Amino acid sequence: MTNPRYDENRDETRHAAVSEEDCEEMADTYEWDLKRVEQSNTDVLPVNCVFDGYCEFPPSRMDLTQGDYFTEKKEDA
């Protein structure tokens, strides 16, 4: 079983990446606090970037064309 992207108990978010440098770039780009980098169990994206708190990417243009995107997210919060 895979870990959930956001862990409420630890208040941290995981995003898969190719390298530690990619994790650092994500942290800089989105102004997230990178806590650590972990090895994953896949060769495609071999590391997990672990960020402090709830960290999600801003919606893409494709998300914006999906009518219920923002409604669903507000109800989940």
MODELLER restraints for C-alpha pairs under 7 A, 6 or more apart:
rsr = mdl.restraints
at = mdl.atoms
rsr.add(forms.Gaussian(group=physical.xy_distance, feature=features.Distance(at['CA:5:A'], at['CA:13:A']), mean=5.41, stdev=0.5))
rsr.add(forms.Gaussian(group=physical.xy_distance, feature=features.Distance(at['CA:5:A'], at['CA:14:A']), mean=4.92, stdev=0.5))
rsr.add(forms.Gaussian(group=physical.xy_distance, feature=features.Distance(at['CA:5:A'], at['CA:15:A']), mean=6.72, stdev=0.5))
rsr.add(forms.Gaussian(group=physical.xy_distance, feature=features.Distance(at['CA:6:A'], at['CA:12:A']), mean=5.85, stdev=0.5))
rsr.add(forms.Gaussian(group=physical.xy_distance, feature=features.Distance(at['CA:6:A'], at['CA:13:A']), mean=4.31, stdev=0.5))
rsr.add(forms.Gaussian(group=physical.xy_distance, feature=features.Distance(at['CA:6:A'], at['CA:14:A']), mean=6.44, stdev=0.5))
rsr.add(forms.Gaussian(group=physical.xy_distance, feature=features.Distance(at['CA:6:A'], at['CA:54:A']), mean=6.40, stdev=0.5))
rsr.add(forms.Gaussian(group=physical.xy_distance, feature=features.Distance(at['CA:7:A'], at['CA:13:A']), mean=6.23, stdev=0.5))
rsr.add(forms.Gaussian(group=physical.xy_distance, feature=features.Distance(at['CA:11:A'], at['CA:52:A']), mean=6.48, stdev=0.5))
rsr.add(forms.Gaussian(group=physical.xy_distance, feature=features.Distance(at['CA:11:A'], at['CA:53:A']), mean=4.78, stdev=0.5))
rsr.add(forms.Gaussian(group=physical.xy_distance, feature=features.Distance(at['CA:11:A'], at['CA:54:A']), mean=6.72, stdev=0.5))
rsr.add(forms.Gaussian(group=physical.xy_distance, feature=features.Distance(at['CA:12:A'], at['CA:50:A']), mean=6.54, stdev=0.5))
rsr.add(forms.Gaussian(group=physical.xy_distance, feature=features.Distance(at['CA:12:A'], at['CA:51:A']), mean=5.48, stdev=0.5))
rsr.add(forms.Gaussian(group=physical.xy_distance, feature=features.Distance(at['CA:12:A'], at['CA:52:A']), mean=4.62, stdev=0.5))
rsr.add(forms.Gaussian(group=physical.xy_distance, feature=features.Distance(at['CA:12:A'], at['CA:53:A']), mean=4.47, stdev=0.5))
rsr.add(forms.Gaussian(group=physical.xy_distance, feature=features.Distance(at['CA:12:A'], at['CA:54:A']), mean=6.07, stdev=0.5))
rsr.add(forms.Gaussian(group=physical.xy_distance, feature=features.Distance(at['CA:13:A'], at['CA:50:A']), mean=5.63, stdev=0.5))
rsr.add(forms.Gaussian(group=physical.xy_distance, feature=features.Distance(at['CA:13:A'], at['CA:51:A']), mean=5.14, stdev=0.5))
rsr.add(forms.Gaussian(group=physical.xy_distance, feature=features.Distance(at['CA:13:A'], at['CA:52:A']), mean=6.50, stdev=0.5))
rsr.add(forms.Gaussian(group=physical.xy_distance, feature=features.Distance(at['CA:13:A'], at['CA:53:A']), mean=6.20, stdev=0.5))
rsr.add(forms.Gaussian(group=physical.xy_distance, feature=features.Distance(at['CA:13:A'], at['CA:54:A']), mean=5.67, stdev=0.5))
rsr.add(forms.Gaussian(group=physical.xy_distance, feature=features.Distance(at['CA:13:A'], at['CA:55:A']), mean=5.88, stdev=0.5))
rsr.add(forms.Gaussian(group=physical.xy_distance, feature=features.Distance(at['CA:14:A'], at['CA:48:A']), mean=5.95, stdev=0.5))
rsr.add(forms.Gaussian(group=physical.xy_distance, feature=features.Distance(at['CA:14:A'], at['CA:49:A']), mean=5.43, stdev=0.5))
rsr.add(forms.Gaussian(group=physical.xy_distance, feature=features.Distance(at['CA:14:A'], at['CA:50:A']), mean=4.59, stdev=0.5))
rsr.add(forms.Gaussian(group=physical.xy_distance, feature=features.Distance(at['CA:14:A'], at['CA:51:A']), mean=6.33, stdev=0.5))
rsr.add(forms.Gaussian(group=physical.xy_distance, feature=features.Distance(at['CA:15:A'], at['CA:48:A']), mean=5.55, stdev=0.5))
rsr.add(forms.Gaussian(group=physical.xy_distance, feature=features.Distance(at['CA:15:A'], at['CA:49:A']), mean=5.24, stdev=0.5))
rsr.add(forms.Gaussian(group=physical.xy_distance, feature=features.Distance(at['CA:15:A'], at['CA:50:A']), mean=6.77, stdev=0.5))
rsr.add(forms.Gaussian(group=physical.xy_distance, feature=features.Distance(at['CA:16:A'], at['CA:45:A']), mean=5.84, stdev=0.5))
rsr.add(forms.Gaussian(group=physical.xy_distance, feature=features.Distance(at['CA:16:A'], at['CA:47:A']), mean=5.80, stdev=0.5))
rsr.add(forms.Gaussian(group=physical.xy_distance, feature=features.Distance(at['CA:16:A'], at['CA:48:A']), mean=4.41, stdev=0.5))
rsr.add(forms.Gaussian(group=physical.xy_distance, feature=features.Distance(at['CA:16:A'], at['CA:49:A']), mean=6.08, stdev=0.5))
rsr.add(forms.Gaussian(group=physical.xy_distance, feature=features.Distance(at['CA:17:A'], at['CA:23:A']), mean=6.62, stdev=0.5))
rsr.add(forms.Gaussian(group=physical.xy_distance, feature=features.Distance(at['CA:17:A'], at['CA:45:A']), mean=5.02, stdev=0.5))
rsr.add(forms.Gaussian(group=physical.xy_distance, feature=features.Distance(at['CA:17:A'], at['CA:46:A']), mean=6.62, stdev=0.5))
rsr.add(forms.Gaussian(group=physical.xy_distance, feature=features.Distance(at['CA:17:A'], at['CA:47:A']), mean=5.41, stdev=0.5))
rsr.add(forms.Gaussian(group=physical.xy_distance, feature=features.Distance(at['CA:17:A'], at['CA:48:A']), mean=6.03, stdev=0.5))
rsr.add(forms.Gaussian(group=physical.xy_distance, feature=features.Distance(at['CA:17:A'], at['CA:49:A']), mean=6.84, stdev=0.5))
rsr.add(forms.Gaussian(group=physical.xy_distance, feature=features.Distance(at['CA:18:A'], at['CA:45:A']), mean=4.75, stdev=0.5))
rsr.add(forms.Gaussian(group=physical.xy_distance, feature=features.Distance(at['CA:18:A'], at['CA:46:A']), mean=5.71, stdev=0.5))
rsr.add(forms.Gaussian(group=physical.xy_distance, feature=features.Distance(at['CA:18:A'], at['CA:47:A']), mean=6.13, stdev=0.5))
rsr.add(forms.Gaussian(group=physical.xy_distance, feature=features.Distance(at['CA:19:A'], at['CA:47:A']), mean=6.16, stdev=0.5))
rsr.add(forms.Gaussian(group=physical.xy_distance, feature=features.Distance(at['CA:20:A'], at['CA:37:A']), mean=6.45, stdev=0.5))
rsr.add(forms.Gaussian(group=physical.xy_distance, feature=features.Distance(at['CA:23:A'], at['CA:49:A']), mean=5.40, stdev=0.5))
rsr.add(forms.Gaussian(group=physical.xy_distance, feature=features.Distance(at['CA:27:A'], at['CA:33:A']), mean=6.07, stdev=0.5))
rsr.add(forms.Gaussian(group=physical.xy_distance, feature=features.Distance(at['CA:27:A'], at['CA:34:A']), mean=5.94, stdev=0.5))
rsr.add(forms.Gaussian(group=physical.xy_distance, feature=features.Distance(at['CA:32:A'], at['CA:51:A']), mean=6.48, stdev=0.5))
rsr.add(forms.Gaussian(group=physical.xy_distance, feature=features.Distance(at['CA:33:A'], at['CA:51:A']), mean=5.46, stdev=0.5))
rsr.add(forms.Gaussian(group=physical.xy_distance, feature=features.Distance(at['CA:33:A'], at['CA:52:A']), mean=5.44, stdev=0.5))
rsr.add(forms.Gaussian(group=physical.xy_distance, feature=features.Distance(at['CA:34:A'], at['CA:50:A']), mean=6.01, stdev=0.5))
rsr.add(forms.Gaussian(group=physical.xy_distance, feature=features.Distance(at['CA:34:A'], at['CA:51:A']), mean=4.50, stdev=0.5))
rsr.add(forms.Gaussian(group=physical.xy_distance, feature=features.Distance(at['CA:34:A'], at['CA:52:A']), mean=6.43, stdev=0.5))
rsr.add(forms.Gaussian(group=physical.xy_distance, feature=features.Distance(at['CA:35:A'], at['CA:50:A']), mean=5.61, stdev=0.5))
rsr.add(forms.Gaussian(group=physical.xy_distance, feature=features.Distance(at['CA:35:A'], at['CA:51:A']), mean=5.30, stdev=0.5))
rsr.add(forms.Gaussian(group=physical.xy_distance, feature=features.Distance(at['CA:35:A'], at['CA:52:A']), mean=6.12, stdev=0.5))
rsr.add(forms.Gaussian(group=physical.xy_distance, feature=features.Distance(at['CA:36:A'], at['CA:49:A']), mean=6.42, stdev=0.5))
rsr.add(forms.Gaussian(group=physical.xy_distance, feature=features.Distance(at['CA:36:A'], at['CA:50:A']), mean=5.37, stdev=0.5))
rsr.add(forms.Gaussian(group=physical.xy_distance, feature=features.Distance(at['CA:37:A'], at['CA:47:A']), mean=6.53, stdev=0.5))
rsr.add(forms.Gaussian(group=physical.xy_distance, feature=features.Distance(at['CA:37:A'], at['CA:48:A']), mean=5.72, stdev=0.5))
rsr.add(forms.Gaussian(group=physical.xy_distance, feature=features.Distance(at['CA:37:A'], at['CA:49:A']), mean=4.79, stdev=0.5))
rsr.add(forms.Gaussian(group=physical.xy_distance, feature=features.Distance(at['CA:37:A'], at['CA:50:A']), mean=5.95, stdev=0.5))
rsr.add(forms.Gaussian(group=physical.xy_distance, feature=features.Distance(at['CA:38:A'], at['CA:47:A']), mean=5.51, stdev=0.5))
rsr.add(forms.Gaussian(group=physical.xy_distance, feature=features.Distance(at['CA:38:A'], at['CA:48:A']), mean=5.07, stdev=0.5))
rsr.add(forms.Gaussian(group=physical.xy_distance, feature=features.Distance(at['CA:38:A'], at['CA:49:A']), mean=6.57, stdev=0.5))
rsr.add(forms.Gaussian(group=physical.xy_distance, feature=features.Distance(at['CA:39:A'], at['CA:46:A']), mean=5.93, stdev=0.5))
rsr.add(forms.Gaussian(group=physical.xy_distance, feature=features.Distance(at['CA:39:A'], at['CA:47:A']), mean=4.50, stdev=0.5))
rsr.add(forms.Gaussian(group=physical.xy_distance, feature=features.Distance(at['CA:39:A'], at['CA:48:A']), mean=6.14, stdev=0.5))
rsr.add(forms.Gaussian(group=physical.xy_distance, feature=features.Distance(at['CA:40:A'], at['CA:46:A']), mean=5.08, stdev=0.5))
rsr.add(forms.Gaussian(group=physical.xy_distance, feature=features.Distance(at['CA:40:A'], at['CA:47:A']), mean=4.95, stdev=0.5))
rsr.add(forms.Gaussian(group=physical.xy_distance, feature=features.Distance(at['CA:40:A'], at['CA:48:A']), mean=5.95, stdev=0.5))
rsr.add(forms.Gaussian(group=physical.xy_distance, feature=features.Distance(at['CA:63:A'], at['CA:69:A']), mean=6.43, stdev=0.5))
